[in-house]
């Protein structure tokens, strides 16, 4: 995904069964912590265009 401007660690994939609620919580907490450490992404910020 780096070639598209997405930093490593910002997208993660994990397979969790509906029977694995504790694993789901662990995965969500881990992903949340990783993304918080990365901070805000500035690669896809929408900017306003000035109209003359």
C-alpha distance matrix in Angstrom:
0.0 3.8 5.4 5.3 6.8 5.4 7.3 7.4 9.9 9.5 8.4 10.7 12.5 16.2 19.1 22.2 25.5 27.6 30.2 28.0 28.3 28.4 25.2 23.6 25.0 23.8 20.2 20.3 22.0 19.6 16.5 18.6 19.8 16.4 15.2 18.7 18.6 15.5 17.6 16.9 13.9 15.4 12.6 13.5 17.2 19.6 22.6 26.0 27.4 31.0 33.3 36.4
3.8 0.0 3.8 5.2 5.0 5.0 5.7 6.7 10.1 10.1 10.4 13.0 15.4 18.9 22.1 25.1 28.5 30.7 33.1 30.6 30.8 30.6 27.4 25.9 27.0 25.5 22.0 22.1 23.2 20.6 17.7 19.5 20.1 16.5 15.4 18.5 17.8 14.4 16.6 16.1 12.9 13.9 11.1 13.1 16.6 19.3 21.9 25.4 26.7 30.1 32.7 35.6
5.4 3.8 0.0 3.8 5.5 7.4 9.2 10.5 13.8 13.5 13.4 16.0 17.9 21.5 24.4 27.5 30.8 33.0 35.5 33.3 33.7 33.7 30.4 28.9 30.1 28.8 25.3 25.2 26.7 24.2 21.1 22.9 23.7 20.2 18.8 21.9 21.3 17.9 19.6 18.6 15.2 15.4 12.0 13.6 17.2 19.5 21.8 25.1 25.9 29.3 31.6 34.3
5.3 5.2 3.8 0.0 3.8 5.7 8.9 10.9 13.7 12.3 12.1 15.2 17.1 20.9 23.7 26.6 29.7 31.5 34.3 32.3 32.4 32.6 29.6 27.6 28.8 27.9 24.4 23.8 25.5 23.5 20.1 21.5 22.8 19.6 17.6 20.6 20.7 17.1 18.3 16.7 13.1 13.2 9.7 10.4 14.2 16.1 18.7 22.0 22.9 26.5 28.6 31.6
6.8 5.0 5.5 3.8 0.0 3.8 6.4 9.4 12.2 10.6 11.7 15.1 17.7 21.4 24.6 27.2 30.5 32.2 34.9 32.6 32.3 32.2 29.4 27.4 28.1 27.1 23.7 23.0 24.1 22.1 18.8 19.7 20.6 17.4 15.3 17.9 17.8 14.1 15.1 13.5 9.9 9.9 6.6 8.5 11.9 14.5 16.9 20.5 21.7 25.1 27.7 30.6
5.4 5.0 7.4 5.7 3.8 0.0 3.8 6.6 8.7 6.9 7.9 11.4 14.2 17.9 21.2 23.6 27.1 28.7 31.3 28.9 28.5 28.4 25.6 23.6 24.3 23.3 19.9 19.2 20.4 18.3 15.0 16.1 17.2 14.0 11.9 14.9 15.0 11.5 12.9 11.8 8.5 10.0 7.6 9.0 12.4 15.3 18.2 21.8 23.6 27.1 29.7 32.8
7.3 5.7 9.2 8.9 6.4 3.8 0.0 3.8 6.2 5.7 8.0 11.0 14.3 17.6 21.2 23.5 27.2 29.0 31.2 28.4 28.0 27.4 24.6 23.0 23.3 21.8 18.8 18.3 18.8 16.4 13.5 14.7 15.0 11.5 10.0 12.9 12.1 8.7 10.9 10.9 8.4 10.4 9.1 11.4 14.2 17.6 20.2 23.9 25.9 29.2 32.1 35.2
7.4 6.7 10.5 10.9 9.4 6.6 3.8 0.0 3.8 5.6 7.0 8.8 12.1 15.2 18.8 21.2 25.0 27.1 29.0 26.1 26.1 25.2 22.2 21.1 21.6 19.7 16.6 16.8 17.4 14.4 12.0 14.0 13.9 10.2 10.0 13.2 12.1 9.5 12.5 13.4 11.5 14.0 12.8 14.9 17.8 21.1 23.9 27.6 29.6 33.0 35.8 38.9
9.9 10.1 13.8 13.7 12.2 8.7 6.2 3.8 0.0 3.8 5.5 6.5 10.2 12.8 16.5 18.5 22.3 24.2 26.0 22.9 22.7 21.7 18.8 17.7 17.9 16.0 13.0 13.2 13.6 10.7 8.2 10.4 10.4 6.8 7.0 10.5 9.8 8.0 11.2 12.6 11.6 14.8 14.4 15.9 18.5 21.8 24.7 28.4 30.7 34.1 37.0 40.2
9.5 10.1 13.5 12.3 10.6 6.9 5.7 5.6 3.8 0.0 3.8 6.7 10.3 13.2 16.9 18.6 22.3 23.8 25.9 23.2 22.5 22.0 19.4 17.6 17.8 16.6 13.5 12.7 13.5 11.5 8.2 9.5 10.6 7.5 5.8 9.5 10.0 7.7 9.7 10.1 8.9 12.3 11.8 12.8 15.2 18.4 21.5 25.1 27.6 31.0 33.8 37.1
8.4 10.4 13.4 12.1 11.7 7.9 8.0 7.0 5.5 3.8 0.0 3.8 6.9 10.2 13.7 15.8 19.4 21.0 23.4 20.9 20.7 20.6 17.8 15.8 16.8 15.8 12.3 11.9 13.7 11.8 8.4 10.6 12.4 9.8 8.6 12.4 13.3 11.4 13.3 13.4 12.0 15.1 14.0 14.3 17.1 19.8 23.2 26.6 29.0 32.5 35.1 38.5
10.7 13.0 16.0 15.2 15.1 11.4 11.0 8.8 6.5 6.7 3.8 0.0 3.8 6.7 10.4 12.6 16.2 18.3 20.4 17.7 17.9 17.7 14.5 13.0 14.4 13.2 9.5 10.1 12.2 10.0 7.2 10.4 12.2 9.8 10.0 13.6 14.4 13.3 15.7 16.3 15.4 18.7 17.7 18.0 20.8 23.4 26.9 30.2 32.6 36.2 38.7 42.2
12.5 15.4 17.9 17.1 17.7 14.2 14.3 12.1 10.2 10.3 6.9 3.8 0.0 3.8 7.0 9.7 13.2 15.6 17.8 15.5 16.2 16.6 13.2 11.7 14.1 13.2 9.5 10.7 13.5 11.7 9.5 12.8 14.9 13.1 13.4 16.9 17.9 17.1 19.3 19.7 18.8 21.9 20.7 20.6 23.5 25.8 29.4 32.6 34.9 38.6 40.8 44.3
16.2 18.9 21.5 20.9 21.4 17.9 17.6 15.2 12.8 13.2 10.2 6.7 3.8 0.0 3.8 6.3 9.9 12.6 14.3 12.0 13.1 13.4 9.9 9.0 11.8 11.0 7.6 9.7 12.6 11.2 10.1 13.4 15.4 14.3 15.2 18.4 19.4 19.2 21.5 22.3 21.8 25.1 24.2 24.0 26.7 29.0 32.6 35.7 38.2 41.8 44.1 47.7
19.1 22.1 24.4 23.7 24.6 21.2 21.2 18.8 16.5 16.9 13.7 10.4 7.0 3.8 0.0 3.8 6.7 9.8 11.6 9.9 11.8 12.9 9.6 9.0 12.5 12.3 9.6 11.8 14.9 14.0 13.3 16.4 18.5 17.8 18.8 21.7 23.0 22.9 25.0 25.7 25.2 28.5 27.5 27.0 29.7 31.7 35.4 38.3 40.8 44.4 46.5 50.1
22.2 25.1 27.5 26.6 27.2 23.6 23.5 21.2 18.5 18.6 15.8 12.6 9.7 6.3 3.8 0.0 3.8 6.5 8.1 6.3 8.1 9.6 6.9 6.2 10.0 10.4 8.7 10.7 13.7 13.7 13.6 16.2 18.4 18.5 19.5 22.0 23.5 24.0 25.8 26.6 26.6 30.0 29.4 28.8 31.1 33.1 36.8 39.6 42.2 45.8 47.9 51.6
25.5 28.5 30.8 29.7 30.5 27.1 27.2 25.0 22.3 22.3 19.4 16.2 13.2 9.9 6.7 3.8 0.0 3.8 5.2 5.3 7.9 10.3 8.6 8.2 11.9 13.0 12.0 13.7 16.6 17.1 17.2 19.4 21.7 22.1 23.0 25.4 27.1 27.7 29.3 29.9 30.0 33.4 32.7 31.9 34.1 35.8 39.6 42.2 44.8 48.4 50.3 54.0
27.6 30.7 33.0 31.5 32.2 28.7 29.0 27.1 24.2 23.8 21.0 18.3 15.6 12.6 9.8 6.5 3.8 0.0 3.8 5.5 6.6 10.0 9.7 8.5 11.6 13.7 13.2 14.0 16.9 18.2 18.3 19.9 22.5 23.3 23.9 25.9 28.1 28.8 30.0 30.5 30.8 34.2 33.7 32.6 34.5 36.0 39.7 42.1 44.9 48.3 50.1 53.9
30.2 33.1 35.5 34.3 34.9 31.3 31.2 29.0 26.0 25.9 23.4 20.4 17.8 14.3 11.6 8.1 5.2 3.8 0.0 3.8 5.9 8.8 9.1 9.3 11.9 13.7 14.1 15.4 17.7 19.0 19.8 21.4 23.5 24.6 25.7 27.5 29.4 30.5 31.8 32.7 33.2 36.8 36.5 35.6 37.4 39.2 42.8 45.3 48.1 51.6 53.5 57.3
28.0 30.6 33.3 32.3 32.6 28.9 28.4 26.1 22.9 23.2 20.9 17.7 15.5 12.0 9.9 6.3 5.3 5.5 3.8 0.0 3.8 5.6 5.3 6.3 8.9 10.0 10.6 12.4 14.4 15.4 16.6 18.3 20.1 21.2 22.7 24.4 26.0 27.3 28.8 30.0 30.7 34.3 34.1 33.5 35.4 37.4 41.0 43.7 46.6 50.1 52.2 55.9
28.3 30.8 33.7 32.4 32.3 28.5 28.0 26.1 22.7 22.5 20.7 17.9 16.2 13.1 11.8 8.1 7.9 6.6 5.9 3.8 0.0 3.8 5.4 5.0 6.3 8.7 9.9 10.7 12.4 14.3 15.5 16.5 18.4 20.1 21.3 22.5 24.5 26.0 27.1 28.3 29.3 32.9 33.1 32.4 33.9 35.9 39.4 41.9 45.0 48.3 50.5 54.2
28.4 30.6 33.7 32.6 32.2 28.4 27.4 25.2 21.7 22.0 20.6 17.7 16.6 13.4 12.9 9.6 10.3 10.0 8.8 5.6 3.8 0.0 3.8 5.4 5.1 6.3 8.7 10.0 10.7 12.3 14.3 15.4 16.6 18.5 20.2 21.1 22.8 24.7 26.0 27.6 28.9 32.6 33.0 32.7 34.2 36.4 39.8 42.6 45.7 49.0 51.4 55.1
25.2 27.4 30.4 29.6 29.4 25.6 24.6 22.2 18.8 19.4 17.8 14.5 13.2 9.9 9.6 6.9 8.6 9.7 9.1 5.3 5.4 3.8 0.0 3.8 5.4 5.0 6.1 8.6 9.9 10.4 12.2 14.1 15.3 16.5 18.3 19.9 21.2 22.7 24.5 26.0 26.9 30.6 30.8 30.6 32.4 34.8 38.3 41.2 44.2 47.6 50.0 53.6
23.6 25.9 28.9 27.6 27.4 23.6 23.0 21.1 17.7 17.6 15.8 13.0 11.7 9.0 9.0 6.2 8.2 8.5 9.3 6.3 5.0 5.4 3.8 0.0 3.8 5.4 5.2 6.1 8.6 9.9 10.6 12.1 14.2 15.4 16.5 18.2 20.1 21.3 22.6 23.8 24.6 28.3 28.4 27.9 29.6 31.7 35.3 38.0 41.0 44.4 46.7 50.4
25.0 27.0 30.1 28.8 28.1 24.3 23.3 21.6 17.9 17.8 16.8 14.4 14.1 11.8 12.5 10.0 11.9 11.6 11.9 8.9 6.3 5.1 5.4 3.8 0.0 3.8 5.5 5.2 6.1 8.6 10.0 10.5 12.2 14.3 15.5 16.4 18.4 20.2 21.2 22.6 24.0 27.7 28.3 28.0 29.3 31.5 34.9 37.6 40.8 44.1 46.5 50.2
23.8 25.5 28.8 27.9 27.1 23.3 21.8 19.7 16.0 16.6 15.8 13.2 13.2 11.0 12.3 10.4 13.0 13.7 13.7 10.0 8.7 6.3 5.0 5.4 3.8 0.0 3.8 5.5 5.2 6.1 8.6 9.9 10.6 12.3 14.3 15.4 16.7 18.6 20.2 22.1 23.4 27.2 27.8 27.9 29.4 32.0 35.3 38.3 41.4 44.7 47.3 50.9
20.2 22.0 25.3 24.4 23.7 19.9 18.8 16.6 13.0 13.5 12.3 9.5 9.5 7.6 9.6 8.7 12.0 13.2 14.1 10.6 9.9 8.7 6.1 5.2 5.5 3.8 0.0 3.8 5.5 5.1 6.1 8.5 9.9 10.6 12.3 14.2 15.5 16.7 18.5 20.1 20.9 24.6 24.8 24.9 26.7 29.3 32.7 35.8 38.7 42.1 44.7 48.3
20.3 22.1 25.2 23.8 23.0 19.2 18.3 16.8 13.2 12.7 11.9 10.1 10.7 9.7 11.8 10.7 13.7 14.0 15.4 12.4 10.7 10.0 8.6 6.1 5.2 5.5 3.8 0.0 3.8 5.5 5.2 6.0 8.5 9.9 10.6 12.1 14.3 15.5 16.5 17.8 18.9 22.6 23.2 22.9 24.3 26.7 30.1 33.0 36.1 39.4 41.9 45.6
22.0 23.2 26.7 25.5 24.1 20.4 18.8 17.4 13.6 13.5 13.7 12.2 13.5 12.6 14.9 13.7 16.6 16.9 17.7 14.4 12.4 10.7 9.9 8.6 6.1 5.2 5.5 3.8 0.0 3.8 5.6 5.1 6.1 8.6 10.0 10.5 12.3 14.4 15.4 17.3 19.1 22.8 23.8 24.0 25.1 27.8 30.9 33.9 37.1 40.2 43.0 46.5
19.6 20.6 24.2 23.5 22.1 18.3 16.4 14.4 10.7 11.5 11.8 10.0 11.7 11.2 14.0 13.7 17.1 18.2 19.0 15.4 14.3 12.3 10.4 9.9 8.6 6.1 5.1 5.5 3.8 0.0 3.8 5.5 5.2 6.2 8.7 10.0 10.8 12.6 14.5 16.8 18.1 21.8 22.6 23.2 24.7 27.7 30.8 34.0 37.1 40.3 43.1 46.6
16.5 17.7 21.1 20.1 18.8 15.0 13.5 12.0 8.2 8.2 8.4 7.2 9.5 10.1 13.3 13.6 17.2 18.3 19.8 16.6 15.5 14.3 12.2 10.6 10.0 8.6 6.1 5.2 5.6 3.8 0.0 3.8 5.5 5.1 6.2 8.5 10.0 10.7 12.5 14.1 15.0 18.7 19.2 19.6 21.3 24.2 27.4 30.6 33.6 36.9 39.7 43.2
18.6 19.5 22.9 21.5 19.7 16.1 14.7 14.0 10.4 9.5 10.6 10.4 12.8 13.4 16.4 16.2 19.4 19.9 21.4 18.3 16.5 15.4 14.1 12.1 10.5 9.9 8.5 6.0 5.1 5.5 3.8 0.0 3.8 5.5 5.3 6.1 8.6 10.0 10.7 12.3 14.0 17.7 18.9 19.1 20.1 22.9 26.0 29.0 32.2 35.4 38.2 41.7
19.8 20.1 23.7 22.8 20.6 17.2 15.0 13.9 10.4 10.6 12.4 12.2 14.9 15.4 18.5 18.4 21.7 22.5 23.5 20.1 18.4 16.6 15.3 14.2 12.2 10.6 9.9 8.5 6.1 5.2 5.5 3.8 0.0 3.8 5.6 5.1 6.2 8.8 10.0 12.7 14.7 18.4 19.8 20.7 21.6 24.8 27.5 30.7 33.9 36.9 39.9 43.3
16.4 16.5 20.2 19.6 17.4 14.0 11.5 10.2 6.8 7.5 9.8 9.8 13.1 14.3 17.8 18.5 22.1 23.3 24.6 21.2 20.1 18.5 16.5 15.4 14.3 12.3 10.6 9.9 8.6 6.2 5.1 5.5 3.8 0.0 3.8 5.5 5.2 6.5 8.9 11.6 12.8 16.4 17.4 18.7 20.1 23.4 26.2 29.6 32.6 35.7 38.8 42.1
15.2 15.4 18.8 17.6 15.3 11.9 10.0 10.0 7.0 5.8 8.6 10.0 13.4 15.2 18.8 19.5 23.0 23.9 25.7 22.7 21.3 20.2 18.3 16.5 15.5 14.3 12.3 10.6 10.0 8.7 6.2 5.3 5.6 3.8 0.0 3.8 5.4 5.0 6.4 8.2 9.4 13.2 14.3 15.3 16.5 19.7 22.6 25.9 28.9 32.0 35.1 38.4
18.7 18.5 21.9 20.6 17.9 14.9 12.9 13.2 10.5 9.5 12.4 13.6 16.9 18.4 21.7 22.0 25.4 25.9 27.5 24.4 22.5 21.1 19.9 18.2 16.4 15.4 14.2 12.1 10.5 10.0 8.5 6.1 5.1 5.5 3.8 0.0 3.8 5.4 5.1 7.8 10.4 13.8 15.8 16.8 17.2 20.5 22.9 26.1 29.3 32.2 35.4 38.6
18.6 17.8 21.3 20.7 17.8 15.0 12.1 12.1 9.8 10.0 13.3 14.4 17.9 19.4 23.0 23.5 27.1 28.1 29.4 26.0 24.5 22.8 21.2 20.1 18.4 16.7 15.5 14.3 12.3 10.8 10.0 8.6 6.2 5.2 5.4 3.8 0.0 3.8 5.4 9.1 11.2 14.3 16.3 18.0 18.7 22.2 24.4 27.8 30.8 33.6 36.9 40.0
15.5 14.4 17.9 17.1 14.1 11.5 8.7 9.5 8.0 7.7 11.4 13.3 17.1 19.2 22.9 24.0 27.7 28.8 30.5 27.3 26.0 24.7 22.7 21.3 20.2 18.6 16.7 15.5 14.4 12.6 10.7 10.0 8.8 6.5 5.0 5.4 3.8 0.0 3.8 6.8 7.9 11.0 12.6 14.6 15.6 19.3 21.5 25.0 27.8 30.7 34.0 37.1
17.6 16.6 19.6 18.3 15.1 12.9 10.9 12.5 11.2 9.7 13.3 15.7 19.3 21.5 25.0 25.8 29.3 30.0 31.8 28.8 27.1 26.0 24.5 22.6 21.2 20.2 18.5 16.5 15.4 14.5 12.5 10.7 10.0 8.9 6.4 5.1 5.4 3.8 0.0 3.8 6.5 9.3 11.9 13.5 13.6 17.1 19.1 22.4 25.5 28.2 31.5 34.6
16.9 16.1 18.6 16.7 13.5 11.8 10.9 13.4 12.6 10.1 13.4 16.3 19.7 22.3 25.7 26.6 29.9 30.5 32.7 30.0 28.3 27.6 26.0 23.8 22.6 22.1 20.1 17.8 17.3 16.8 14.1 12.3 12.7 11.6 8.2 7.8 9.1 6.8 3.8 0.0 3.8 6.4 9.2 10.2 9.9 13.3 15.4 18.7 21.8 24.6 27.9 31.0
13.9 12.9 15.2 13.1 9.9 8.5 8.4 11.5 11.6 8.9 12.0 15.4 18.8 21.8 25.2 26.6 30.0 30.8 33.2 30.7 29.3 28.9 26.9 24.6 24.0 23.4 20.9 18.9 19.1 18.1 15.0 14.0 14.7 12.8 9.4 10.4 11.2 7.9 6.5 3.8 0.0 3.8 5.6 7.0 7.8 11.5 13.8 17.5 20.1 23.2 26.4 29.5
15.4 13.9 15.4 13.2 9.9 10.0 10.4 14.0 14.8 12.3 15.1 18.7 21.9 25.1 28.5 30.0 33.4 34.2 36.8 34.3 32.9 32.6 30.6 28.3 27.7 27.2 24.6 22.6 22.8 21.8 18.7 17.7 18.4 16.4 13.2 13.8 14.3 11.0 9.3 6.4 3.8 0.0 3.8 5.7 5.6 9.3 11.0 14.7 17.1 20.0 23.3 26.3
12.6 11.1 12.0 9.7 6.6 7.6 9.1 12.8 14.4 11.8 14.0 17.7 20.7 24.2 27.5 29.4 32.7 33.7 36.5 34.1 33.1 33.0 30.8 28.4 28.3 27.8 24.8 23.2 23.8 22.6 19.2 18.9 19.8 17.4 14.3 15.8 16.3 12.6 11.9 9.2 5.6 3.8 0.0 3.8 6.0 9.2 11.3 15.1 16.9 20.2 23.1 26.2
13.5 13.1 13.6 10.4 8.5 9.0 11.4 14.9 15.9 12.8 14.3 18.0 20.6 24.0 27.0 28.8 31.9 32.6 35.6 33.5 32.4 32.7 30.6 27.9 28.0 27.9 24.9 22.9 24.0 23.2 19.6 19.1 20.7 18.7 15.3 16.8 18.0 14.6 13.5 10.2 7.0 5.7 3.8 0.0 3.8 6.3 9.3 12.9 14.9 18.4 21.1 24.4
17.2 16.6 17.2 14.2 11.9 12.4 14.2 17.8 18.5 15.2 17.1 20.8 23.5 26.7 29.7 31.1 34.1 34.5 37.4 35.4 33.9 34.2 32.4 29.6 29.3 29.4 26.7 24.3 25.1 24.7 21.3 20.1 21.6 20.1 16.5 17.2 18.7 15.6 13.6 9.9 7.8 5.6 6.0 3.8 0.0 3.8 6.3 9.9 12.5 15.8 18.8 22.1
19.6 19.3 19.5 16.1 14.5 15.3 17.6 21.1 21.8 18.4 19.8 23.4 25.8 29.0 31.7 33.1 35.8 36.0 39.2 37.4 35.9 36.4 34.8 31.7 31.5 32.0 29.3 26.7 27.8 27.7 24.2 22.9 24.8 23.4 19.7 20.5 22.2 19.3 17.1 13.3 11.5 9.3 9.2 6.3 3.8 0.0 3.8 6.8 9.4 12.9 15.5 19.0
22.6 21.9 21.8 18.7 16.9 18.2 20.2 23.9 24.7 21.5 23.2 26.9 29.4 32.6 35.4 36.8 39.6 39.7 42.8 41.0 39.4 39.8 38.3 35.3 34.9 35.3 32.7 30.1 30.9 30.8 27.4 26.0 27.5 26.2 22.6 22.9 24.4 21.5 19.1 15.4 13.8 11.0 11.3 9.3 6.3 3.8 0.0 3.8 6.4 9.5 12.6 15.8
26.0 25.4 25.1 22.0 20.5 21.8 23.9 27.6 28.4 25.1 26.6 30.2 32.6 35.7 38.3 39.6 42.2 42.1 45.3 43.7 41.9 42.6 41.2 38.0 37.6 38.3 35.8 33.0 33.9 34.0 30.6 29.0 30.7 29.6 25.9 26.1 27.8 25.0 22.4 18.7 17.5 14.7 15.1 12.9 9.9 6.8 3.8 0.0 3.8 6.4 9.3 12.7
27.4 26.7 25.9 22.9 21.7 23.6 25.9 29.6 30.7 27.6 29.0 32.6 34.9 38.2 40.8 42.2 44.8 44.9 48.1 46.6 45.0 45.7 44.2 41.0 40.8 41.4 38.7 36.1 37.1 37.1 33.6 32.2 33.9 32.6 28.9 29.3 30.8 27.8 25.5 21.8 20.1 17.1 16.9 14.9 12.5 9.4 6.4 3.8 0.0 3.8 6.3 9.6
31.0 30.1 29.3 26.5 25.1 27.1 29.2 33.0 34.1 31.0 32.5 36.2 38.6 41.8 44.4 45.8 48.4 48.3 51.6 50.1 48.3 49.0 47.6 44.4 44.1 44.7 42.1 39.4 40.2 40.3 36.9 35.4 36.9 35.7 32.0 32.2 33.6 30.7 28.2 24.6 23.2 20.0 20.2 18.4 15.8 12.9 9.5 6.4 3.8 0.0 3.8 6.4
33.3 32.7 31.6 28.6 27.7 29.7 32.1 35.8 37.0 33.8 35.1 38.7 40.8 44.1 46.5 47.9 50.3 50.1 53.5 52.2 50.5 51.4 50.0 46.7 46.5 47.3 44.7 41.9 43.0 43.1 39.7 38.2 39.9 38.8 35.1 35.4 36.9 34.0 31.5 27.9 26.4 23.3 23.1 21.1 18.8 15.5 12.6 9.3 6.3 3.8 0.0 3.8
36.4 35.6 34.3 31.6 30.6 32.8 35.2 38.9 40.2 37.1 38.5 42.2 44.3 47.7 50.1 51.6 54.0 53.9 57.3 55.9 54.2 55.1 53.6 50.4 50.2 50.9 48.3 45.6 46.5 46.6 43.2 41.7 43.3 42.1 38.4 38.6 40.0 37.1 34.6 31.0 29.5 26.3 26.2 24.4 22.1 19.0 15.8 12.7 9.6 6.4 3.8 0.0
